[in-house]
Amino acid sequence: MAYRFANRIKELKTSPLRENASKNMELKDVISFAYGYPPVEAFPMETLQKISQKLYTEVDPETFLQYGASEGYPLLRKLVKERLAATANLQNEEQVLITSGSTQAMDIAVKVFCDEGDVVLCEEQTFSGAVNAIKGYGAIPVPIPMNVAEESVDLEALEEMLQFDQRIKFIYLIPTFQNPLGTSIPLEKRQAIYSLAQKYDVLIFEDDPYGDLLYYGEPIMKLKEMDTDGRVLYAGSFSKILAPSTRLGFIMAPDEIMEKLILAKQVSDSHTNFYWQVMLAEFMMNHHFEEHVSALKLFYKEKFEAMVAALEALPKDKVQFIKPAGGYFICCKMADELDPETFYAALDEAKVAVIPGNVMSVAQEGYERYFRLNFTKPTLPEIEKGIKVIGEALEQATPAAYKQVI
Ligand SMILES: Cc1ncc(COP(=O)(O)O)c(C=O)c1O
């Protein structure tokens, strides 16, 4: 039979990240800086085992095995709100909806706000899952030019887009420890972005799965903390601070939007898995969740510093990078005269995996000289060895070297 698929699904491409991930999982001898995964040592196994036992022996199964409220487990919603107030000074009247990862938060936000042909502005280099969510409803992701050195979108370009495009429904941003760039928008630019959103009356979707993982300096103010008129939809995730397979995320939004988000979620999956919602609530209530997050930060900081030291040893005329203050990624840019194809071929040959910039860009082209490195999953020896290999691949990609081979 000739299947007649909807246009919206024809537009979507499988994420090359996921495809490669499953391929690379089978290869044991690859050093991978590619995926935004936590290592298994990051999973708090003993605590989870204890809580799980408690659930099955002391807790009413109606709580975690029955159908539940679409909004989420009431205790967890309350704890997430309290945590945002304590860790980010985020105190307001808004509620949170527990979602199946922050991926679903983005999906239902687009579903609620975008008709076909509407526009969502995004950073030029951004999370491919968000781009797919936008395209999935026939909306159009439009890249905002970036000023990478200033760790921000270009404010003039943003204003021009807001001024001339009436189809814009919201601006999708990863303001803190951006994926893939690792950058964080400075405070005064955050304020300017919020003012522009007010001036042109558009929403902002603040995607913040890495915000907790600050390794240096003062906590960074969230756009949501500046929100005085219910303009920022704030999405968080427990994938990076507990475990991705829990699929626990959340979205904070004003009541009027929340009603629609809940409807959209009901259609999609009724509610997020209650077993993990109850597990997390118990963890937060009785098992020192914040101590777990602090230990995680120390663990990742050591890997981060090892990667920074290894990258700093590479020749600066061949590769540059912005040192983030936290998160999961360091993004590098090779010098203009280097040949990206030769570089990536040399890495493949040496079995070191990175994510090329084009994969993580809205246009899927023009960013081949950027590549993203994850430092949370590899071990310290892998970081040391893998970055050396990257240095050798950069050497092979210099004109003098690759022209000889040709
Ligand atoms: C910016 C960004 N948003 C959302 C997600 C997805 O998070 P979750 O596992 O909560 O769906 C990721 C994961 O890599 C991400 O980098």
The ligand as a Gaussian input file, in Angstrom:
#p B3LYP/6-31G(d) Opt

LIG

0 1
 C       18.360000      22.251000      25.589000
 C       17.709000      20.957000      25.860000
 N       16.395000      20.920000      26.110000
 C       15.765000      19.767000      26.392000
 C       16.454000      18.572000      26.444000
 C       15.696000      17.316000      26.707000
 O       15.575000      17.088000      28.042000
 P       14.600000      15.965000      28.629000
 O       15.417000      14.740000      28.800000
 O       14.128000      16.555000      29.909000
 O       13.482000      15.772000      27.657000
 C       17.820000      18.549000      26.215000
 C       18.531000      17.270000      26.273000
 O       19.553000      17.001000      25.804000
 C       18.468000      19.773000      25.905000
 O       19.773000      19.823000      25.664000

